[in-house]
């Protein structure tokens, strides 16, 4: 668990949570979302409408997509037409009558996003939301995140796919060694370009590690 962590998130802000696998990013996101209680300390000021999309949507459930989302809409007192609207926007309306266990990983990810988004969340928590998405939705999701933030929602997201790093004004947190560090934003940090040569078979791992630590990486040819 974390030690001596104090964080605040402004309404309308987008924050990216970085860190190596196993560092505790998902745990931090669940605490922020209210799905896990801290052993010590408190979380204050959490909005009433919270949307949370887990890294792996639990698709092993005996429902069709339509029935599952209709149930979630009823629980959150969301109009029933929100199901079709979000299914269309995320391009899985042709799958509404498919059973959840029959979905591909990418389609299940879209259902997870839809259930998080359809309640007009004031706080939106996204844990690796881009994993498995098709190119069209992967390209559209950063714009949707910006749209929600512009409307006043607070968005906290982890993203190994590098899809949100170019959003203007995005803040960054790094999770490591049971602590959370707020990194300087790209617009305020005094950045220096450092060229590093690594063996070709190690390039992907080094790049992933640097990005997980909150650094920007430009790789020739990509």
N, C-alpha and C positions, 0 to 999 in steps of 0.2 A: 504494500500500500504506500501512499505518498506521505511525505513528511514536510511540515512547514510550508504548505502551499496556500497562497492567497491569490485569487483570481477575480476579475470582474469583466463583464462583457457588456458593451454598450448596445442599446437597441439600434438596429440597422447596420450592425457590423458583421463582417465575415472573418472568421478565425480558422486558420489551418493548424491542425495538431500534427506534429512530426515526431519521429523517433523510430528506432530500430524495432523489428519484430520482437514481441515479448517485453517491450519496455513499459507497457501499461497504458497505451493509447486508448484501447477499447474500454478499459476499466475507468479511465478518466471520463470518457464520453458517457458511460452509463451513470456515473455519479452526477455529472452535469444534468443529464436527462431525468434524474430522479429514480432510476431503476436500481440503483445500489446506494446504500447509505454509507457515509464515511464512518469509520470507527470512532474518530474524534472530530470535533469541529462541526460546523453547520453550513448548509447551503441556503442562502437567503435570496429572496426576490425572484425566485423562479416563476415565470409567467404561467398563467392557467392553461394555455393551449401549447402543448409540447408535442412535436413530431420527432420520432426516432426511427431511423432505418438502420438495422444491424448489418454487420459485414456479411453475414450469411443469413438470408431469409429462411425461416423454418418452414420449408415447403412440405414436409411430411405431415400433412394435416388432411383429414377426410372431407375436404370442401372443394367446390369449384371456385375459380377465381371470383366469379360474380358473387357467390354466396359469402365468401370470406370478406370481400370488400364491403358488401352490403351490411354484414354484421358489424364491421369496424365503423362504418358510417353511422349506424344506429347507436353504437356505444358512445360515439363522440357527438351525437346529435347533429350530424351533418346531413343536408338534404340528399336524398337518394340519387339524384341526377349527377352528383359529384363523382360517383363511380364511373359512369360512362364518360364523363368529361375528362377525367384524368387518364382513363384507359386509352382514350383517343389521343390525348396530348402526348402520352408516353408510348404510343403506337403498339398497344397490345389488346386493342378492342376485339380483335379476331380470336382472342384466347379466353374470353370471359366465361365460356362454358367448359373450359378444360379444367380437369382436376389439378390441384396444386402439385401433387407428386409427379405429374407428367410433364411439368414445365422444365425447360432448359434452365441452366444457371442464370443466363442473362434475362430470360423472361421472368423468372422468380425474383430477380433483383428489381425489375420494374414494378412488380406487385408490391414489394417492400417499400419502394419509393412512393408509390401511389398512396399506400395507407398512411405514410408519414406526412404527405403533402396535403391530403384532401381536407384536413381539419383546419386549414388556414392557420398554421402554427405561428405563434409569437416567438417560440424558440424551436429551432430545427437542428437536430443532431444527425449527422450523416457519417457512418463508419464505412470508409472505402466504398462510396456509392457508385464509382465508375467501373468496378470490377465486373467483367463479363458483359457489359452493355454493348450493343451494336454501335457503329460509328456515328449514326445520325443522332441518337439520343445522347451519346457521350459528348458530342460536340455541342448539343443544345443545353445540356444540364448546367454548365457554368453561367450561361445567360439567365436561366431560370433562378439560380441561386442569387444572382445580382438583382433580379426583379423582386424577389422576396425581401432581400435586404433593403432595397430602395423603398419598399412598402413598410419598413419598420421592423421586420423580423430580425432576430439575432440568429446567425447561422454559425455552427461549429462543425468542422468537417476534417476527417483524416483522408489523405489521398496519395497513394503511392503511384497513381497513374499520371501525375503531373498535370492534371487538367485544370486545377484552380489557381496554380501559382502565378498566372498572369493577370488575375483579377485586380483591378486598381484598388489600392487602399487596404488590401488584405493583411491581416495581422497573423503572426505565427507564434506558436508555442512549441517548445521542444520538451519531450518527456524522456528522462534518462536518470538512472541512479536514484529512483524513488522521489525524484523532484521534477518540477515543471518550471521551465525558464521561458520568459517572454523575449522573443528575438526582435531585433530592430527590423522595421519594415523596409522593403526595397527602396522606398522613397526617402527614407531618412538615414539609412546606414551609409557609412563611408566604406563602400565596397572596393576591393582590389582584385584585379584579374590575376589569378595564379594558374600557370600552365603546369600540368602534371602528366608525366608519361607513365603508363602502366602496361603490363603485358596484356595482349589482346584478349586472352581467355579470362582475365580478371576485370576487364573494363566494366561489364554490367554490374558486378558486385560492388566495385568501388563507386560507381555512379549512384547506385541505389543507396549505399551507405551515406554518401555526401548529401543526397537529397533528404534522406531521413533525418539528418542532423540540421536541416534547415538551410543548406547552402544552395545557391543557384548553379546549375551545371549546363554549360554549352558544349555539346559534343559534335565535332565536325562530321558532316555526312548524315546528320539526323535532323 
